[in-house]
Amino acid sequence: SPLKNTLKWVIKLQGFTYELKKDAHRKECIQIGLLAQNVEAVFPELVSPDSEGYKTVAYQNIIPVLIEAIKDLKKENDEIKMELVRMKKKMKWVFIKHFKFD
């Protein structure tokens, strides 16, 4: 089913940088990501344990959520723009009516 009201959930997430420790399979480096526990609180279906029991985030599955949140923002922005146009027209009408310069 379509995702709805995603923006209110996305804003609860917070990005972090963290240091990935060196081990036999990788070198030490700085990563950017989300805390799995935070994601799990909002989108539990995006978090699962790995083979060692650590929680991991299915980042590729966050993409549809972010797309819908962007659409929500676009709709909100369009509504604000329309209201601004209405207010400008009203202000122009009031100005012309009350401050006619002959």
C-alpha positions as CSV (number, residue, x, y, z in Angstrom):
1,S,0.0,0.0,0.0
2,P,1.2,3.6,-0.6
3,L,3.3,5.2,2.1
4,K,1.6,8.2,3.8
5,N,2.7,10.9,6.2
6,T,6.3,9.9,5.8
7,L,7.7,13.3,6.6
8,K,6.6,13.2,10.2
9,W,8.6,9.9,10.6
10,V,11.6,10.9,8.6
11,I,12.2,14.0,10.7
12,K,12.6,11.7,13.7
13,L,15.7,10.2,12.2
14,Q,19.2,11.7,12.7
15,G,22.3,11.1,10.7
16,F,25.6,10.5,12.4
17,T,29.2,10.0,11.5
18,Y,31.0,7.2,13.2
19,E,34.4,5.5,13.1
20,L,34.3,2.0,11.6
21,K,37.0,0.0,13.5
22,K,39.6,-1.9,11.6
23,D,39.3,-5.7,11.5
24,A,40.5,-8.6,9.3
25,H,38.1,-7.6,6.5
26,R,38.2,-3.8,6.4
27,K,40.4,-0.8,7.3
28,E,39.4,1.8,9.8
29,C,37.4,4.7,8.3
30,I,34.8,7.3,9.0
31,Q,31.2,6.4,7.9
32,I,28.0,8.3,7.7
33,G,24.8,6.6,8.7
34,L,21.8,6.2,11.0
35,L,21.6,4.5,14.4
36,A,19.8,1.2,13.9
37,Q,18.0,1.6,17.2
38,N,16.6,5.0,16.1
39,V,15.5,3.6,12.7
40,E,13.9,0.6,14.4
41,A,11.8,2.9,16.6
42,V,10.3,4.6,13.5
43,F,10.6,1.9,10.8
44,P,11.1,-1.5,12.4
45,E,10.8,-3.3,9.1
46,L,14.1,-1.6,7.9
47,V,16.2,-3.1,10.7
48,S,17.4,-6.7,11.1
49,P,20.2,-8.5,13.0
50,D,23.3,-9.5,11.1
51,S,25.1,-12.9,11.6
52,E,26.8,-11.6,14.7
53,G,23.6,-10.2,16.2
54,Y,24.3,-6.5,15.5
55,K,21.4,-4.5,14.2
56,T,21.7,-3.4,10.6
57,V,19.7,-0.9,8.6
58,A,18.5,-1.7,5.1
59,Y,19.5,1.6,3.6
60,Q,18.2,0.8,0.1
61,N,14.7,0.4,1.6
62,I,14.8,3.9,3.1
63,I,14.8,5.4,-0.5
64,P,11.0,5.0,-1.1
65,V,10.3,6.6,2.3
66,L,12.6,9.6,1.5
67,I,10.9,10.0,-2.0
68,E,7.5,10.2,-0.4
69,A,8.8,12.6,2.3
70,I,10.2,14.9,-0.5
71,K,6.7,14.7,-2.2
72,D,5.1,15.8,1.1
73,L,7.5,18.7,1.3
74,K,6.8,19.7,-2.3
75,K,3.1,19.7,-1.7
76,E,3.5,21.8,1.4
77,N,5.8,24.2,-0.4
78,D,3.3,24.5,-3.3
79,E,0.5,25.3,-0.9
80,I,2.6,28.0,0.8
81,K,3.5,29.5,-2.6
82,M,-0.2,29.6,-3.6
83,E,-1.1,31.3,-0.3
84,L,1.7,33.8,-0.9
85,V,0.3,34.7,-4.3
86,R,-3.2,35.1,-2.9
87,M,-1.8,37.4,-0.1
88,K,0.1,39.5,-2.6
89,K,-3.0,39.9,-4.8
90,K,-5.0,41.0,-1.7
91,M,-2.3,43.4,-0.6
92,K,-2.1,44.9,-4.1
93,W,-5.9,45.3,-4.1
94,V,-5.9,47.0,-0.7
95,F,-3.0,49.3,-1.7
96,I,-4.8,50.4,-4.9
97,K,-8.1,50.9,-3.2
98,H,-6.7,52.9,-0.2
99,F,-3.7,54.7,-1.7
100,K,-4.8,55.9,-5.1
101,F,-2.5,58.4,-6.6
102,D,-4.3,60.9,-8.9
